[in-house]
Amino acid sequence: MQSKLSASGFSALRSVGLGILYMVVALIAQEIIQSLPAIIFLFYHGFDVASLIDLYPSLLKSYYIQYSIFIGVVAGSFQEGSTYVAVDTRGKKSALFIGLGFAVVDIAVLLAETLLGGKPISRFESFLIFLNIVSPLMFHPGTATFMKWGLLMDKGRITLILSILIHAVVDGGLVYVDYYIGFHPDLYHILVYQYWAMVMIISVLIFITGISLLRKVEDVEIPQIPVVY
């Protein structure tokens, strides 16, 4: 009994580690693609860094809706695409823990940015940090289990596309709200409350949906690739 629990715990940790690895790879690729607009801008301005500092922000403000969509779709495509590949390589029970690994990286990045900022944190900002920690713990395991269910039910592509779109709404929505607050600072608290209400509802729903659907299906044994000597 003890050995079974140990094996189960080791398997869970390994799945979390796999999720961490896939998330790191996804974030690196995502960062490169999301930097393309700035790189293209620099190219057209003769790689003048001063123009990037002075002109680029105002250009983004003019096209903030398109930019928000771009950021959201890229983030969704890489992170959910990476999740899809990760859960496809492991059994049904691993999906939740793989998603948890993705969440761990998300939270680690947030905490690193917060600590490196070095600024005092207000109560309201502390509350937002709390939400930033809770939402990934539901969202990533939710999409991971949802897509694993899709793979087992031959609906993998549909669940992948839906997960990308949902992720795009969350990440793209954050960029949109940031810019919109810049235009309407008096609406700061209202917009932040509305955005986070949406994110928490999405996170809870995808978590419950993914877990519930995956429980109802049988796992499929992943065939071992024979080693040829």
C-alpha positions in Angstrom: 0.0 0.0 0.0 2.8 2.4 1.0 4.7 1.6 -2.2 1.6 2.3 -4.3 1.2 5.7 -2.6 4.9 6.5 -3.2 4.6 5.5 -6.8 1.5 7.6 -7.2 3.2 10.6 -5.6 6.2 10.2 -7.7 4.1 10.0 -10.9 2.2 13.2 -9.8 5.5 15.1 -9.2 6.9 13.9 -12.5 3.7 15.1 -14.3 4.0 18.5 -12.5 7.7 18.7 -13.7 6.6 17.9 -17.2 4.1 20.7 -17.1 6.8 23.1 -15.8 9.1 22.1 -18.7 6.4 22.5 -21.4 5.3 25.8 -19.9 8.8 27.2 -19.9 9.3 26.2 -23.6 5.9 27.7 -24.4 6.7 31.0 -22.7 10.1 31.3 -24.5 8.5 30.8 -27.9 5.6 33.1 -27.0 7.9 35.9 -25.9 9.8 35.7 -29.2 6.6 35.9 -31.3 5.0 38.6 -29.2 8.2 40.7 -29.7 7.8 40.6 -33.5 5.8 43.8 -33.7 8.6 45.7 -31.9 11.3 44.0 -34.0 9.5 44.9 -37.2 9.0 48.5 -36.0 12.8 48.7 -35.3 13.5 47.3 -38.7 11.5 50.0 -40.4 13.1 52.7 -38.3 16.7 51.7 -39.0 17.0 50.0 -35.6 16.8 53.3 -33.9 16.2 52.5 -30.2 15.1 56.0 -29.4 12.2 55.7 -31.9 11.1 52.5 -30.1 11.0 54.3 -26.8 9.3 57.5 -28.1 7.0 56.3 -31.0 6.2 52.6 -30.4 4.0 53.1 -27.3 1.9 55.7 -29.1 1.6 53.3 -32.1 0.3 50.5 -29.8 -2.2 52.9 -28.3 -3.6 53.6 -31.7 -4.1 49.9 -32.4 -4.6 48.6 -28.9 -7.6 46.5 -29.8 -5.6 44.6 -32.6 -2.6 44.4 -30.3 -4.7 42.9 -27.5 -6.1 40.3 -29.8 -2.6 39.5 -31.1 -1.1 39.1 -27.6 -4.1 36.9 -26.5 -4.1 34.6 -29.5 -0.3 34.1 -29.4 -0.4 33.3 -25.6 -3.3 31.0 -26.1 -1.8 29.2 -29.1 1.6 28.5 -27.5 0.5 27.7 -23.9 -2.6 25.6 -24.8 -0.8 24.0 -27.8 2.0 23.1 -25.4 -0.5 21.7 -22.9 -2.2 19.7 -25.6 1.1 18.0 -26.6 2.0 17.4 -22.9 -1.3 15.7 -22.0 -1.3 13.7 -25.2 2.0 12.0 -24.0 0.6 10.9 -20.6 -2.3 9.0 -19.2 -5.6 10.4 -17.9 -4.5 10.8 -14.3 -1.5 12.9 -15.3 -3.5 15.7 -17.0 -4.5 17.5 -13.8 -0.9 17.5 -12.5 0.5 18.6 -15.9 -1.8 21.6 -15.8 -0.7 22.3 -12.2 2.9 22.4 -13.5 1.8 25.1 -16.0 0.2 27.0 -13.2 3.4 26.8 -11.0 5.4 28.6 -13.8 2.7 31.2 -14.2 2.7 32.0 -10.4 6.5 31.9 -10.3 6.7 34.5 -13.0 4.1 36.7 -11.3 5.9 36.6 -7.9 9.3 37.2 -9.5 7.9 40.3 -11.3 6.3 41.5 -8.1 9.4 41.1 -6.0 11.8 42.6 -8.6 9.5 45.6 -8.8 10.6 46.6 -5.4 7.5 48.9 -4.9 5.3 48.9 -1.8 2.1 46.8 -2.4 -1.3 48.2 -1.4 -4.1 46.0 0.0 -5.9 46.2 -3.3 -2.8 45.1 -5.2 -2.3 42.3 -2.7 -5.9 41.2 -3.5 -5.1 41.2 -7.3 -1.9 39.2 -6.6 -4.0 36.7 -4.7 -6.4 36.4 -7.7 -3.4 36.0 -10.0 -2.4 33.0 -8.0 -5.8 31.4 -7.6 -6.9 31.7 -11.2 -4.0 29.8 -12.8 -4.4 27.0 -10.3 -7.9 26.4 -11.7 -7.4 27.6 -15.3 -4.4 25.5 -16.4 -5.5 22.2 -14.8 -8.9 22.9 -16.3 -7.8 23.3 -19.9 -5.4 20.3 -19.4 -8.1 18.0 -18.3 -10.6 19.4 -20.8 -8.2 18.7 -23.7 -7.3 15.3 -22.3 -11.0 14.5 -22.4 -11.1 15.7 -26.0 -8.2 13.5 -27.0 -9.8 10.4 -25.4 -13.1 11.2 -27.1 -11.6 12.0 -30.6 -12.5 15.7 -30.1 -8.9 16.9 -29.4 -8.8 19.6 -32.1 -12.1 21.1 -31.0 -11.1 21.2 -27.3 -7.7 22.7 -28.3 -9.3 25.5 -30.4 -11.8 26.3 -27.6 -9.0 26.3 -25.0 -6.9 28.7 -27.2 -9.9 31.0 -27.6 -10.7 31.0 -23.9 -7.0 31.7 -23.1 -6.9 34.5 -25.7 -9.9 36.2 -24.0 -8.2 36.1 -20.6 -4.7 37.3 -21.7 -5.9 39.6 -24.5 -8.5 41.0 -22.1 -5.8 41.9 -19.6 -3.9 43.9 -22.3 -7.1 45.6 -23.5 -8.1 46.6 -20.0 -4.7 48.0 -19.3 -4.8 50.2 -22.3 -8.5 51.2 -21.7 -7.7 52.2 -18.2 -5.0 54.5 -19.7 -7.7 56.3 -21.6 -10.2 56.2 -18.8 -8.3 56.2 -15.5 -11.5 57.1 -13.6 -12.9 53.7 -14.5 -9.9 51.8 -13.0 -11.6 50.0 -10.2 -14.8 49.2 -12.1 -12.8 47.7 -15.1 -10.5 45.7 -12.8 -13.4 44.3 -10.9 -15.2 43.4 -14.1 -12.1 41.8 -15.7 -11.3 39.7 -12.7 -14.9 38.6 -12.2 -14.8 37.4 -15.8 -11.4 35.6 -15.3 -12.5 33.9 -12.1 -15.8 32.7 -13.6 -13.9 31.3 -16.7 -11.3 29.6 -14.5 -13.9 28.0 -12.2 -16.1 26.9 -15.2 -13.2 25.4 -17.2 -11.8 23.6 -14.1 -15.2 22.0 -13.2 -15.9 21.2 -16.8 -12.5 19.6 -17.4 -12.5 17.5 -14.2 -16.1 16.4 -14.6 -15.7 15.4 -18.3 -12.5 13.5 -17.8 -13.9 11.5 -14.9 -16.6 10.1 -17.2 -14.2 8.5 -19.8 -11.9 5.5 -19.7 -8.2 6.0 -20.1 -6.4 4.7 -23.1 -3.1 3.0 -22.6 -0.3 4.8 -24.4 1.6 2.2 -26.4 5.3 1.9 -25.6 7.6 2.5 -28.5 9.7 -0.6 -29.1 13.5 -0.2 -28.8 15.3 -1.6 -31.8 18.9 -2.7 -31.1 
